[in-house]
Amino acid sequence: MERYLNLGRDSNVMAYELGVGSITVQFNDGSVYLYTNQSAGQDNLAELQRLAKIGQGLNSYINRYVRKRYAKKIR
C-alpha cells in the first residue's frame, strides 16, 4: 500500500492501493476497505482514485458519498 499524503493533516486515511476498477483504503484505526466500480460506481471510484493520488479530500469524499458502498471489509 502507498502512504496517503494527507495534505490537509486531518484525514483518517493512512494508506491506499489502486487497482483496475478498485481502490483499497486503510484507515488510521487499522480497518481496510475495498471499493470497486460495482460497489461505489464508476464515477465515484474515479474520484476516489484521483483524490488518493493528490493526497487530499479522500476521507471527506468517502464519508459524504460512498461510506457504506464498499465491496468488502478486509480488516
N, C-alpha and C positions, 0 to 999 in steps of 0.2 A: 504494500500500500504506500501511497505517496502522502507525505505530511501536508495537511491543509495549511495554507499560508496565514489565514485568519488576520487579514489586514485591518479589520475593524476591531480586533482584540477582544471581542465579546462573544465569539462563537462557541457553541458546544460541539462543533465538528473537530475531530482530531486528525483524521486521515480519510483518504478515498482511493478507489481504484476504478478506472474507466474500463469498460468492456464494450464490445459491439452490441449496441442495444441495451446497455445496462450501466449502472454505477453502483458500487458498493461503498457505503458510508460508515465510518466508525466514529462514534461519539465519545466524549470525554469520560463517560461512565463505563466504557468498555463495550457497550452494545454495538452491534454491527447489523446493518440492514441492506438488503439488495432491492434496488428499484430497477424496473425494466420498462421497455416500451409498452408491454402488455399491461403492466400493473399501474403505471403512472401516466401513460400516454406519451406519444412520441414527442410532442411539443414540450411537455414538462420535462421529459428526460433530457432533451437537447439543452434546455435551460439549466438543469442541474449540472450537466457536464460543463457548460460554459462557466457557470459560477464557481465550480470546483477549480477549474483551470486558472481563473483570475484571483481566486483566494478571498473572495468577499461575497457575502449575501447568501451563501448556501444554506445555513441553518434557518435563516428567516424564510427563505423560499420553501423549504421543506415544511416548516410549521404552518405557513399560510396555505399552501396548495396541495401538498402530497403526503402529509403526515401519516395517514393510515393506508396509503396506497402503495405500500411496499409489496414485493413479490414474496419475500421471505425474511424472517428474522433469523440471522445466522447465529447470533450470540446475544 
